[in-house]
Amino acid sequence: MTSGLASKPHHSFQTDDPALEPIATKVLAGERLNFDDGVALCRSGDILAVGWLANLVRERMHGDLAYFNVNRHINPTNVCVASCRLCAFGRKKGEADTYTMALEEAWATAGEGYIDAVTEFHIVGGLHPDLPFSYFMDLVRGLKERYPKVHIKAFTMVEIAFLAKRGKMTIEEALLQMKEAGVDSMPGGGAEIFADRVRHIICDHKIDGGEWLETARLAHKMGFRSNATMLYGHVEEIEDRVDHLLRLREVQDDTGGFQTFIPLSFHPDNTALSHINKSTGMLDIRQIAVGRLMLDNFPHIKSYWQMVTPQMAQISLRFGADDIDGTVVEEKIYHDAGATTPQGMRRADLIRLITEAGRVPFERDTLYRAVTRSENTFTVAS
């Protein structure tokens, strides 16, 4: 397999949008874009030119490589004290369709239903009012004991702040206990949109944007890597999206701890915002491209196939994305909000998606190290 990093000749940039010309000059020179550039990219009618620029940056960084992993999502509970209008997953304590996994059930679920050995457990869930901090630490310890080679990516910044408060400890103390229990890195959820005006409408019960960023900063400085997300296509404005990206970029300048940016399209079905129109393919592909162009210090941009469909994830590999996520196996949060994509995907299907898009599949672990398989075992490059 070739590395995919060979340099390619590029034709000169062409556009019918004059606002993109100065941006293209910066991108071609490797210069950082500013707030006004981000707004112009979001407003441009020439999506192919925006995509061309994003693909240029993507290929500078990764050539033809496209990353994926074999992972499993575990959502231990849907009981949640928050009442976020954006959410179709969380339930109040006592409602009929609530669930909370017993530890033995969660440990058993982690090993079920997939032919290839997973390299990552992705753990997120509701903010349960009664589960003690020790439940989550025991969950992680039990997984580590049973699956010592599997990387545990667990707890969003929102969950970390909540669990610290529940456990009457500082964020730093909670993070230290998580590290000792076996948490290896963090997912990027709960960021939504950082702007206060938007947060008050969609997720008023969560920590604010500044607290999310500060929790991520602390995690990074303790040696954790994490992802970062942005939820778009609801009540936010273009300017809110660009502000969100710049605030992520600022923290990344300081810590270097973000691995991947994941734009997430809002799924309104079964939420309190169900009157909002679903995002379009044009918006989805634009957010991938703008993310790649604005976040010059983020190594990776992920097109999460569960959210945008496998077909759009393929196209996004030419619009700035270099990662399409993994097998997932079972996903609850977005499917409760009306996602109609498959619950999971086989490793062979991900390889086919990437290959048909003209990219070179690269199976990675959570830290983007190469994974090599033999029968039902794997090894990770050091």
Secondary structure, DSSP 8 states (H G I E B T S, - for coil): ---S-----------S-GGGHHHHHHHHHT----HHHHHHHHH-S-HHHHHHHHHHHHHHHHTTEEEEE-EEEE--B-B-S---TT-SS-B-TT-TT--B--HHHHHHHHTSS-SS--SEEEE-----SS--HHHHHHHHHHHHHH-TTSEEEE--HHHHHHHHHHTT--HHHHHHHHHHHT--EE--TT-S---HHHHHHH-TTS--HHHHHHHHHHHHHTT-EEEEEEEESSS--HHHHHHHHHHHHHHHHHH--EEEEEEEE---TTSTTTTS----HHHHHHHHHHHHHH-TT-SEEB--HHHH-HHHHHHHTTTT--EEEE--S---HHHHTT--S-S---HHHHHHHHHHTT-EEEEB-TTS-BEEEETTEEEE--
